[in-house]
Amino acid sequence: MISSLRLKGRILMGLIAIGDIHGCAKSLDALLERLELSDDDHLLFVGDYIDRGPDSKGVIDRLLDLREEHECTFLRGNHESLMLGYLNAGAFNLWRVNGGIATLQSYMKNGQPDVEIPEAHQEFVRGTELYYETDDFLFVHAGLKADVSVEDNLEQFDEEVFLWERGHLEASEYAWDKTIVCGHTPQPEPINKERLIMIDTGCVYHMQPGMGRLTAVRLPEREFVDVEYEG
C-alpha cells in the first residue's frame, strides 16, 4: 500500500496546486515563471506529468530540480500508474494507447531506438502519492465518489477511484466535508465550486477549441493562474 500524507492541523502557507502537465515542459516553465514563487511556497502537483506531450522526460527533469528549490508534493496520476505497470511488469498495451509512446520517445537519445529511463525518474514515479489532505482540502488526481464522505473514500482506499474517477462531474451534491482539488478531466475553464476545484485545462489538447492551458490555483485564496500551451 502506498503511504499517503496527512497534514491535518498544520497551517500551510503559499500552497499552490498545479494541473495536468502531460509532457508540456515549456508550458510548465512558463507557468512557474508566471507564479513568481517565493521560498515559502509549497507546490502540489495533481499528477499526469507524462504522456501525449512532446517532452515527458524534460518535465520530470524539471520537477526533480524543483523539489531541491521548494517544498513539493507529487501526486500520482493514472498515466504514472500506467507507466508503473510498464516498469514493473512490462505491461504496455494500455499505456501505448494512452500516450506512452510519446513518453518513451522523449527518452531516446539522438534518435536512437534504445530507450533508457534513468533510475531517478523511475524512483520519482514510484514515489508519487495517491492523495494529500489538509484541514480544508483533499488533493487527488481524478476525484472521489461524490456520494461517499471523504473519510469513507479514504478508508475504502480504492486506487481506481483516486486515479480514474469522473462520477463527481455529474453530481449535483457532494457528501464531502471539505473541498476536493483534482485534475484528470480536461475542462475549458477551471471548475471552482464550494466543494470541488478542478484544474486540468487541457494543456496538451491545445489543438481542440477552448483547450490548451496549464493552470495552477493558489490556496486558500482560490486565485487561478494559467499559461497558454508552448510547444
Buried (B, 14 or more C-beta within 10 A) or exposed (E): EEEBBEBEEEEBEBBBBBBBBBBBBBBBBBBBEEBEBEEEBBBBBBBBBBBBBBBBBBBBBBBBEBBEEBBBBBBBBBBBBBBBBBBEEEBBEEBEEBBBBBBBBBBEEEEEEEEEBEEEBBEBBBEBBBBBBBEBBBBBBBBBBBBBBBEEBBEEEBEEBBBBBEEBBEBEEBBBEBBBBBBBBBBEEBBEEEBBBBBBBBBBBBEEEEBBBBBBBBBEEEEBBBBEBBE
